[in-house]
Amino acid sequence: MKACMNASKPESTPTSLDGRWRFSPGQLLATPGALAALMTAGTSPMSFMARHLSGDWGDVCAEDAAANERALVCGARLFSVYKLDVTAADDQATAKVWVITEADRACTTILLPSEY
């Protein structure tokens, strides 16, 4: 992960028009596997995208959540994990999705862990 050299000087972060976004997502992408798992679970990809953009990192560990908070200041990669409805998903391999925003904020991708 990119080191934060200027943590004491926060940069402004772009927000949506209604002020709920904490950063700019860039291009929004999703892998075919993630889209299939989301469809099977009956979940919209935009619900997870909205959570990610608002700073709700989902089911990441405390260390990853803290790294995300630092990344908002430093411009490093952002990582979220969201559980799908397991009863609707085909198996445990598709029971969660990852959302990753690249450090340069060029794109944000929804994918399965197996697709990383």
Residue pairs with C-beta under 8 A, 6 or more apart in sequence:
1 67
1 71
1 76
1 77
2 71
2 74
2 75
2 76
2 77
2 103
3 74
4 70
4 73
4 74
4 76
5 74
6 73
6 74
7 70
7 73
7 74
10 73
11 73
11 75
13 22
13 23
13 24
13 72
14 21
14 23
14 24
15 21
15 22
16 53
20 50
20 53
20 54
21 53
21 54
22 53
22 54
22 55
22 72
23 53
23 72
23 78
23 101
23 105
24 105
25 49
25 52
25 53
25 101
25 105
25 107
25 108
26 101
26 102
26 104
26 105
26 106
26 107
26 108
27 106
27 107
27 108
28 49
28 107
28 108
29 107
29 108
29 109
29 110
30 38
30 45
30 109
30 110
30 111
31 109
31 110
31 111
31 112
31 115
33 94
33 111
33 112
33 114
33 115
34 45
34 97
34 110
34 111
34 112
34 115
35 45
35 110
36 94
37 84
37 89
37 90
37 94
37 97
37 112
38 44
38 45
38 48
38 84
38 97
38 110
40 84
40 88
40 89
40 90
40 94
41 84
41 85
41 88
41 89
41 94
42 85
42 88
43 84
43 85
45 110
48 58
48 80
48 82
48 97
48 99
48 110
49 99
49 108
49 110
51 58
51 80
51 82
52 58
52 78
52 80
52 99
52 101
52 108
53 108
55 68
55 69
55 72
56 80
57 64
57 65
57 68
57 79
57 80
57 81
58 80
58 81
58 82
58 83
58 99
59 81
59 82
59 83
59 96
60 68
60 79
60 80
60 81
64 79
67 76
67 79
68 78
68 79
68 80
70 76
71 77
71 78
71 103
72 78
75 103
75 104
75 105
76 103
77 100
77 101
77 102
77 103
78 100
78 101
78 108
79 98
79 99
79 100
80 98
80 99
80 100
81 96
81 97
81 98
81 99
82 96
82 97
82 99
83 95
83 96
84 94
84 95
84 96
84 97
86 92
86 95
89 95
93 112
93 113
93 114
94 112
96 112
96 113
97 110
97 111
97 112
98 110
98 111
98 112
98 113
98 116
99 108
99 109
99 110
100 108
100 109
100 111
101 107
101 108
102 108
